[in-house]
Amino acid sequence: MEIELRKWGNSIGLRIPNKLAQSMSLEENSVVELVQSDNSLIIKKKEEIDIDELINSIPDDFEYPEDVRNFVESECQGEELI
């Protein structure tokens, strides 16, 4: 599929044909992710992350890296809000 890029303010925009947008469940105000790979531009639908799914994806044997562990396990030193 060939698409012509157009000036949009100080940027360059492209239009996603309706059939393609519908097939990917994209609609106005959908968020996509742009990934540059060598000489290609990849447009990915940004999936909404459910916080419960994210928390459940942490392995049971997860350990913080050494450079973060001291911070996470330290006590408050002032008036930090957690």
C-alpha atoms as an extended CHARMM CRD file, in Angstrom:
* protein
*
        82  EXT
         1         1  MET       CA              0.0000000000        0.0000000000        0.0000000000  PROA      1               0.0000000000
         2         2  GLU       CA              1.4230000000        3.3660000000       -0.9750000000  PROA      2               0.0000000000
         3         3  ILE       CA              0.5470000000        6.4750000000        1.0800000000  PROA      3               0.0000000000
         4         4  GLU       CA              1.5530000000       10.0690000000        0.3250000000  PROA      4               0.0000000000
         5         5  LEU       CA              2.9110000000       12.0220000000        3.2840000000  PROA      5               0.0000000000
         6         6  ARG       CA              1.5680000000       15.5510000000        3.7830000000  PROA      6               0.0000000000
         7         7  LYS       CA              2.6980000000       18.5980000000        5.7480000000  PROA      7               0.0000000000
         8         8  TRP       CA              0.8570000000       18.9230000000        9.0660000000  PROA      8               0.0000000000
         9         9  GLY       CA              2.0080000000       22.0070000000       10.9780000000  PROA      9               0.0000000000
        10        10  ASN       CA              5.7390000000       21.5550000000       11.5680000000  PROA      10              0.0000000000
        11        11  SER       CA              5.4240000000       17.7870000000       11.1330000000  PROA      11              0.0000000000
        12        12  ILE       CA              4.6570000000       15.3370000000        8.3630000000  PROA      12              0.0000000000
        13        13  GLY       CA              1.4670000000       13.3070000000        8.6250000000  PROA      13              0.0000000000
        14        14  LEU       CA              0.0390000000       10.2810000000        6.9190000000  PROA      14              0.0000000000
        15        15  ARG       CA             -3.5100000000        9.0610000000        6.5860000000  PROA      15              0.0000000000
        16        16  ILE       CA             -4.4030000000        5.5100000000        7.4550000000  PROA      16              0.0000000000
        17        17  PRO       CA             -6.9920000000        4.1850000000        5.0120000000  PROA      17              0.0000000000
        18        18  ASN       CA            -10.3210000000        3.3840000000        6.6650000000  PROA      18              0.0000000000
        19        19  LYS       CA            -10.2580000000       -0.3400000000        5.7760000000  PROA      19              0.0000000000
        20        20  LEU       CA             -6.8350000000       -0.7430000000        7.3880000000  PROA      20              0.0000000000
        21        21  ALA       CA             -7.8620000000        1.2880000000       10.4570000000  PROA      21              0.0000000000
        22        22  GLN       CA            -10.9940000000       -0.8300000000       10.8910000000  PROA      22              0.0000000000
        23        23  SER       CA             -9.0780000000       -4.0890000000       10.5270000000  PROA      23              0.0000000000
        24        24  MET       CA             -6.7740000000       -2.9870000000       13.3730000000  PROA      24              0.0000000000
        25        25  SER       CA             -9.5900000000       -1.4660000000       15.4720000000  PROA      25              0.0000000000
        26        26  LEU       CA             -8.0200000000        1.9860000000       15.2020000000  PROA      26              0.0000000000
        27        27  GLU       CA            -10.2470000000        4.9920000000       15.5680000000  PROA      27              0.0000000000
        28        28  GLU       CA             -9.8380000000        8.6980000000       16.1660000000  PROA      28              0.0000000000
        29        29  ASN       CA             -7.6340000000        9.3490000000       19.2270000000  PROA      29              0.0000000000
        30        30  SER       CA             -6.2680000000        5.7850000000       19.2420000000  PROA      30              0.0000000000
        31        31  VAL       CA             -2.6490000000        5.7260000000       20.3800000000  PROA      31              0.0000000000
        32        32  VAL       CA             -0.0290000000        4.0580000000       18.2190000000  PROA      32              0.0000000000
        33        33  GLU       CA              3.6760000000        3.4890000000       18.7560000000  PROA      33              0.0000000000
        34        34  LEU       CA              6.2410000000        4.4200000000       16.1050000000  PROA      34              0.0000000000
        35        35  VAL       CA              9.3550000000        2.2570000000       15.9480000000  PROA      35              0.0000000000
        36        36  GLN       CA             12.3110000000        3.0130000000       13.6880000000  PROA      36              0.0000000000
        37        37  SER       CA             14.1070000000       -0.0780000000       12.4240000000  PROA      37              0.0000000000
        38        38  ASP       CA             16.9570000000        0.5380000000        9.9730000000  PROA      38              0.0000000000
        39        39  ASN       CA             15.2750000000        2.1760000000        6.9830000000  PROA      39              0.0000000000
        40        40  SER       CA             11.7310000000        1.2610000000        8.0800000000  PROA      40              0.0000000000
        41        41  LEU       CA              9.0450000000        2.8920000000       10.1760000000  PROA      41              0.0000000000
        42        42  ILE       CA              6.8410000000        0.4340000000       12.0360000000  PROA      42              0.0000000000
        43        43  ILE       CA              3.4600000000        1.5950000000       13.3370000000  PROA      43              0.0000000000
        44        44  LYS       CA              2.1190000000       -0.5600000000       16.1680000000  PROA      44              0.0000000000
        45        45  LYS       CA             -1.1970000000       -0.3280000000       17.9130000000  PROA      45              0.0000000000
        46        46  LYS       CA             -0.4800000000        0.6220000000       21.5190000000  PROA      46              0.0000000000
        47        47  GLU       CA             -2.1290000000       -1.9480000000       23.7230000000  PROA      47              0.0000000000
        48        48  GLU       CA             -3.7340000000       -0.7380000000       26.9150000000  PROA      48              0.0000000000
        49        49  ILE       CA             -2.0610000000       -2.2790000000       29.9420000000  PROA      49              0.0000000000
        50        50  ASP       CA             -4.2300000000       -3.4750000000       32.7780000000  PROA      50              0.0000000000
        51        51  ILE       CA             -2.4340000000       -2.8720000000       36.1020000000  PROA      51              0.0000000000
        52        52  ASP       CA             -3.5380000000       -6.2390000000       37.4830000000  PROA      52              0.0000000000
        53        53  GLU       CA             -2.1350000000       -8.0410000000       34.4280000000  PROA      53              0.0000000000
        54        54  LEU       CA              1.1010000000       -6.1110000000       34.7910000000  PROA      54              0.0000000000
        55        55  ILE       CA              1.4660000000       -7.0070000000       38.4750000000  PROA      55              0.0000000000
        56        56  ASN       CA              0.6010000000      -10.6530000000       37.7890000000  PROA      56              0.0000000000
        57        57  SER       CA              3.3020000000      -10.7880000000       35.1040000000  PROA      57              0.0000000000
        58        58  ILE       CA              6.0570000000      -10.2400000000       37.7100000000  PROA      58              0.0000000000
        59        59  PRO       CA              7.7440000000      -13.6030000000       38.3440000000  PROA      59              0.0000000000
        60        60  ASP       CA              7.5300000000      -15.0290000000       41.8780000000  PROA      60              0.0000000000
        61        61  ASP       CA             11.3310000000      -15.1270000000       42.0960000000  PROA      61              0.0000000000
        62        62  PHE       CA             11.7820000000      -11.4800000000       41.0030000000  PROA      62              0.0000000000
        63        63  GLU       CA             14.5550000000       -9.5980000000       42.7870000000  PROA      63              0.0000000000
        64        64  TYR       CA             15.4300000000       -5.9440000000       42.3930000000  PROA      64              0.0000000000
        65        65  PRO       CA             18.8100000000       -5.2770000000       40.7880000000  PROA      65              0.0000000000
        66        66  GLU       CA             21.5460000000       -4.4030000000       43.2930000000  PROA      66              0.0000000000
        67        67  ASP       CA             21.6220000000       -0.7120000000       42.3110000000  PROA      67              0.0000000000
        68        68  VAL       CA             17.8870000000       -0.3530000000       43.0720000000  PROA      68              0.0000000000
        69        69  ARG       CA             17.5600000000       -2.7420000000       46.0190000000  PROA      69              0.0000000000
        70        70  ASN       CA             19.1650000000       -0.3300000000       48.5100000000  PROA      70              0.0000000000
        71        71  PHE       CA             16.7220000000        2.4090000000       47.5370000000  PROA      71              0.0000000000
        72        72  VAL       CA             13.6420000000        0.1700000000       47.6910000000  PROA      72              0.0000000000
        73        73  GLU       CA             14.5690000000       -1.3950000000       51.0270000000  PROA      73              0.0000000000
        74        74  SER       CA             15.7640000000        1.8310000000       52.7250000000  PROA      74              0.0000000000
        75        75  GLU       CA             13.6850000000        3.6700000000       55.2900000000  PROA      75              0.0000000000
        76        76  CYS       CA             12.3110000000        7.1760000000       54.7280000000  PROA      76              0.0000000000
        77        77  GLN       CA             14.9070000000        9.8600000000       55.4030000000  PROA      77              0.0000000000
        78        78  GLY       CA             12.6480000000       12.9010000000       55.4110000000  PROA      78              0.0000000000
        79        79  GLU       CA              9.0830000000       13.6500000000       54.4090000000  PROA      79              0.0000000000
        80        80  GLU       CA              8.8490000000       11.3340000000       51.4080000000  PROA      80              0.0000000000
        81        81  LEU       CA              5.3720000000       10.3470000000       50.3500000000  PROA      81              0.0000000000
        82        82  ILE       CA              4.9250000000        6.7400000000       49.3440000000  PROA      82              0.0000000000
